[in-house]
Structures are given as structure tokens and as C-alpha cells.
Amino acid sequence: MIASESIPRHFHIEHRLRRRIRLSVPSLRHDPERLYALEILLRKRAAIPSVRVIPELGGMVIHYHPNQLPESNLCALLDAVIPNLGAVKNRGTINSDHLPRSGKDREIHFAVEGISCASCALLIELVLKRDPRVQRATVNMASESGLVYGVIPQEEVYEIVNGLGYKALPLDTVSQRKWLMEREEQRLNESRRRAIIAAVLSVPVTIIAMAEWKGAFWRWAQLILSTPIVFWSGKPFLTKAIKLAKQRSANMDSLIVLGVGAAYVYSTASLFFKQPYLYFDAASGIICFVLLGRYLEDKAKGQAHAAIRRLLDLQPQTANLVRDGEVFTVPVDDLAIGDLVLIRPGEKIPTDGIVMDGLSTVDEAMLTGESLPVVKAPGHAVVGGCINGNGAIQVRVTATGADTVLAGIIHMVDQAQSSKLPIQKTVDRISAIFVPSVMAISGLTFVGWLVAGAGFTTAFATGITVLLIACPCALGLATPAAIMVGTGQAAQRGIYIRNGESLETATHVTTLIFDKTGTITEGKPFVTDFTNISGLTDEQVITLVATAELQSEHFLGKALVDYAKQKGYSLTSTDEFEATPGRGIKAVIQSTELIVGNLAWMQELGIGLGSFKDRHAALAEEGKTPVFCVIDGKPAALFGIADRPRDNAAEAIARLHERGIETIMVTGDIDAAAHFVARQVGISQVVAQARPERKLEIVRGLQSSGKKVGMIGDGINDAPALAAADVGFAVGTGTDVAIETADLTLVNGDITKVADALEISSETLKVIKQNLAWAFGYNTLAIPIAAIGKLNPMVASIAMALSSVSVVVNSLRLQRK
């Protein structure tokens, strides 16, 4: 028994046995998607082999191993998860929120201005992680953004980042992202101006030094010309290095400031004390070449942002707000849920909503990839960013800001670009000690040359060269730059990647499991056959079935509802309803008990089918799905439902086979119908009549045999397998739970994009490995060469700048894939 202090707060225990507990969750009653999401989370625990849910009652039966998971621990787990699960937002067709997050944890996504190298990103991460309220923090150098999970307020995250010498800015809405992109252009122009001025002033300094003009005028001219380069053009380096020094930290800017500062201070002292050697040319040249390298790097990174920029351009800046019969032009961010907006012909839809008045067509290519416009009439949903056709419509706002579908898509791309691949962990460990190590090597080089009998000038120049040639930036950019371009390319092709880890894992997939209905097939089934052996009229039977199926999310249920509507039958209300995934539904309508489902379920329930058996076999041989109807315990009707394979399904399977990937169809449909469709698309392995738990077993069985498994599905019954697979692909026309559970979403259900996703994944990982090989190779060779005196400081600064640029340019090659 549970102690009194552990009485469940968010659910009621209805019945318990030693290995089974039955409970009800009032907050999840009539909420099948959240209840199935809870089932998915529980099934992920090895100590819970089976979970059955009853959505209509908000109930569930959990089978568990008490020796691995005591009842008290199970109840505590449920109490922690259920309240948060119920608070998860529904963002529409594509939802990028995680399911679920613990307790009060929330996600804070922000931009960071001033990141110049990998050490910057690691420093911000380290300081954020020190706060006990932060569960997880990642900072991406390439996208110049950060992601924090925890209970810490957003304002305090900004304070921590700002206190380190950087500037944190919000990324909550599309408008904020647009403003930051415009600010990025301003920063790029400022960077170019600093580089140009530094170049103009450093050229005469370099000429004077190389010509060895020794007069006092020329010596003072070098000081006068190099001073604005060091203190104005180089101000960003100085400011950041000083702030980091106060934090007892260092980064690439610290190395630059040390090298430039040492050269400038030494030269100034030599000038005043009339010593022969000056290094103003090194100080000014270093600043010039580093600024030039940073400018080229920022410009290249701007090209990598192209995919996000195109998404941002979809949302207009203003909207036509209708109030008291008048139309006002207002900023999109000022719209509130419930507002009425007017969308004139040819205008972009400002935010998500429902058409209240008017008739038009809407180009939804940005969301679905379909080139043909979609007719929109009162009651139809529209998505912000899509383009209105020739008619004027009035739309009631249903979502704003971060809750719109477009914001969700951008957020999903952001998450993928901000996440770190497993390969990046090794790079982070190296980068964390890189700057201190370079400083130590520089000091040892200086001392070593002095001990070897070289003059102070030679030892000094060699030590500075070591500081300048080292490039942690190339290491830091190697992975995130490639991820940014790769995920951006995926987004342009209608593939939205939830996290970078799945991008890497997808390259190793050996087996892909496909659901049938709605994945390989179009998901638009239609009734082809109807046989009625009850004592009721056809209209009565069809009306009863369609009324019951109104509450079902399954494609076959929708087909039955459409069948009734096409015949003009009026549907009534359901008194009781219960859905069993992979089997069918039970309902009570005006005291009539109804069961609608497949053959397996009829056999489990012990219902004799009589004359239906032969007809059932004939339908199955034709590739149709037989659906039985039982009224008050007696067989009443049989429906035949067909669903055509997608036009590109065979092409998608063929492309996967060319890559050497094994394909398997796992479906809840009957064996004959499943094999009929499989033959049409080229799949030889089929598992039919598979319930959600069977699909999960197949995924785990393949994984235990050493295979990397991808799962492609669209419905609630696919969600457990999608969550368990190494990589889950959800078709974008599917349910929210399937999309939230998957790692990648294929917009508009185009399964040829699976092969595209694997190709992008493979190419991205290849570029990452090339970048890392270059970055490690460069530093491994360059630092020793500089230490033995084979380079001078100016050459070192040029090489360091070009090494970073080369990594970004190599990553941009992915845009041509």
C-alpha cells in the first residue's frame, strides 16, 4: 500500500494487483492524444512491459515489474509527468515542443551577439550550467544562438550572458528573428568597415617596416597609424578580452589581444627608449587580417542562414485588423487570439486562423510543397505565411507569436541547428583546454628560445606567432557550420529535423520500417463495397457506423464518415466511445451497442462472422481492407475500403534499396491487403495485423540483432515505435503525437524525402569529418612550425583567419547537394 504522504494527486487508483494497476486520470478524460503520449513515455521504461489506455474514461491499465519499479515509485513517476503532460501546447500540424518536460522546466531560446570562437560558446555554456536551475544548456557558435532548459527565468539567462561580455537577445517570435537578421546585416557592414579602415592604415605601416626606413619621422608614423587600428578597429577584441579576464576566462580574442598587445606595447617602449626593433607592422597586420577573416567568416555564415531567412520572409510585418467595421494596419506582433483580420487578394496571411467570411484559394506550398492552391471557405483553417489568392477573406486569429505553425517550423529548425552531435563532444573537450594550452606553449616557446641563446626579439616574435597561428575557431565551427547548412537544406526540401543527433544517427540506418495506411498509401481511403445482413436499412447501419467513427482519428474511420456524408445521411451523437489501437472502436448510440473493427478483433471477441468469411477473403485479395460492423453482439455489415499507394512510393522504396537499406512493412491491416500494397511498391517483407505493442517489439528485436532502425509512420498507433526507433520519421499529414514523437518530419507525406534525408545526413557527416580533419590537422602542424621559428606573426594571423573561413566555405558546399 502507498503511505498517506504519497497519495496520488493527479490520478485515482481504481484497482491493483501485484503486477498490475488500473487507474483513472480525470485531466486526460476525452483527451486521447495526451493519454497515448503518456503511454509512449511509460512504455519506454524496461520495467513496464505493457500499457493499455481507455481515452473516453481517461483510464489506463499498467503492467509492471515491482522488483524493478515499486508501486510507490511508479505513482511518483505518474504524479510528476501527468500535470506537465496536460499542459503541452498544440501548435497545429507541425509541433516542435518536446513531450514532456519535467515539472516547471521550460525552454529558452536566444541569440548571442559577440561570439567569435568555440571558446566563447563553451564559456557561456559552462557558466550557464553552473546555475543549479539550469538542467541543460547548449550554445552554438555557427548560428550564434543558445538553448537553455530549466526553471531559471529568461531575464536571468540574459543577465548571465550579458555579464560575460556578450549580448543575449530573444528569439521567441518570427518578427524578433527577422529583426535579428536585419541586425546581422548591420553588424556585417560594421565588420567590413572596420576591416577596410584597418587595411588602409596598415598598408603604409607594412611598407615602412619592409623598406626599413629608419628616420624618427617614419618610426613615429608607424605609431600614429597603428594606434587607431589597435584601439578602434581592434576594440571588439579588447573589450571582450578584458571582460573575460575579469571572469578569469580566455578565448580566441584573448590570444589575439595578447599577441597584438605585446607587439604594440613592446614597440611603443622601443620607440620612446630609442631601441632599434619595432613591431607596429605585426600589431596592425594581425588586426587587419583577423578582421578580414572574421568578415569573410560572418559573410559565409550569413549564407548558411539562407534557409532560416527564407522561412522568416514568409511572414508579413503588418496585418489588416478589422475592428468596429473599420480596418487598421497594425504590426503582426500586436495581434491577439480572437482578433479579426482582413486578407486582401495576393497578400500573405499574417498568422494562423479560421476563415469567417469570404471565399478564396490559398497557396500552401510553403507548408505542404503542393503547387496547386487550396480552396478556403468559412470554417477552413489557414496558416500564417501562406499566400492568399484572388478573393478577400476575413480570418479569426487562433494563434500568435511562438504558437503559430510557421514559428513551430522555424523553432524545429533552430533546435536542430543548436543541438550537438555526439561527435562534437570530443571536440568540446579539446576546445575547453585549447586556449590555456596555446598560452602555455607560447610561453614555453619564448623561454625555450631565450635558453637556446636566441635574442629577446627572436624569442618574442616566435612566442607571438604561436599565439596567433592557433585557431580554435576552426575546431568550433567544424560541426555546427555543417549542421546549420545541412538542416537548412533539409528544411528547403520539406524535411524538418528535430535534433542534430538524429542527423548523425540517420547515416547509420540499416533497416526502415514503414506503416501502410497514410504512409505508403495516400491516407485518403474510400469505401468501395458495402454488405448489409442486419435487419436494419442501409441508411440506419451506415449512419450508426459513421456516428461512432466521428470520434476516431483513424483514416479508415474518416473514410466511413465521408461515405455517410456523401450519401447525405445526418449523423447523431455518441453516448459512449472507446478506441482500441490496431483493432477498432466500441460505441453506444441511443442504447445500441456497436463494434466496428478488423477480423483479428472479431476473433478475439469471439464473434462468429458466418457468411462474411468468403466476402472478407475476396476483398482482401483485391487489396481492400475489410471492416466489420457488429450491432448488439450480432454481425451486421461488412465494408470494403481501398487506399491507393502514393504516386512516388515505389520510387522511394527503390531509392532506399539502391542505398542497401532493408525495408519492412509493418501494418495493422490484414495479411492479404498488406501484401497486395507491398507488391505494388516493391517491399518483400511484411508483418500484418500488428498492434502498437507488436510494432514496438519488432523495432526492439531488430535493434537487439545489431541493426540501426528507422521507423516511418503517421498515426497514434505508430508513436511508440517511432519513439523507440533509432530515427523516427513522421509524415507531415499525420497526427500531432506522431509528429511530436519523431526525430524528422516529412512535410506533405512525401516518403521519397526519406531517401533525401538519408542523403543529406550522409553528406553532412562527411563534411563534418572533412572539417574536423582540416581543423585538427591545421593546428597539429601549424603550432609546431610556428614554435620552431619558421613563420612570422603576420603570416600566422593570415593562416589563422583563412583556416576558419575554409571550414565555413567547405560546409557551404552542402547547398549544392
PEVEN-V690871 format. One record per run of one state. SS is the DSSP state (h for helix, s for strand, l for the rest). FROM is the first residue (numbers start at 1). TO is the last residue. If there is no record, write none. Layout:
SS&FROM&TO + SS&FROM&TO
This chain:
l&1&3 + h&4&6 + l&7&11 + s&12&16 + l&17&19 + s&20&24 + l&25&25 + h&26&28 + l&29&31 + h&32&43 + l&44&49 + s&50&54 + h&55&57 + l&58&58 + s&59&63 + l&64&70 + h&71&86 + l&87&105 + s&106&113 + l&114&117 + h&118&130 + l&131&133 + s&134&140 + l&141&144 + s&145&150 + l&151&153 + h&154&163 + l&164&166 + s&167&170 + l&171&173 + h&174&211 + l&212&215 + h&216&233 + l&234&234 + h&235&246 + l&247&251 + h&252&272 + l&273&279 + h&280&304 + l&305&305 + h&306&312 + l&313&317 + s&318&323 + l&324&325 + s&326&331 + h&332&334 + l&335&339 + s&340&343 + l&344&347 + s&348&348 + l&349&352 + s&353&358 + l&359&359 + s&360&363 + l&364&364 + h&365&368 + l&369&373 + s&374&376 + l&377&380 + s&381&382 + l&383&386 + s&387&388 + l&389&392 + s&393&397 + l&398&400 + h&401&403 + l&404&404 + h&405&418 + l&419&421 + h&422&451 + l&452&455 + h&456&469 + l&470&471 + h&472&492 + l&493&494 + s&495&497 + l&498&499 + h&500&508 + l&509&510 + s&511&514 + l&515&515 + h&516&520 + s&521&521 + l&522&525 + s&526&532 + l&533&537 + h&538&549 + l&550&554 + h&555&566 + l&567&575 + s&576&580 + l&581&583 + s&584&589 + l&590&591 + s&592&597 + l&598&598 + h&599&604 + l&605&611 + h&612&621 + l&622&624 + s&625&631 + l&632&633 + s&634&642 + l&643&644 + s&645&645 + l&646&648 + h&649&658 + l&659&661 + s&662&666 + l&667&670 + h&671&681 + l&682&684 + s&685&687 + l&688&691 + h&692&704 + l&705&708 + s&709&713 + l&714&715 + h&716&724 + l&725&726 + s&727&731 + l&732&735 + h&736&741 + l&742&743 + s&744&746 + h&747&749 + l&750&751 + h&752&787 + l&788&792 + h&793&816 + l&817&817
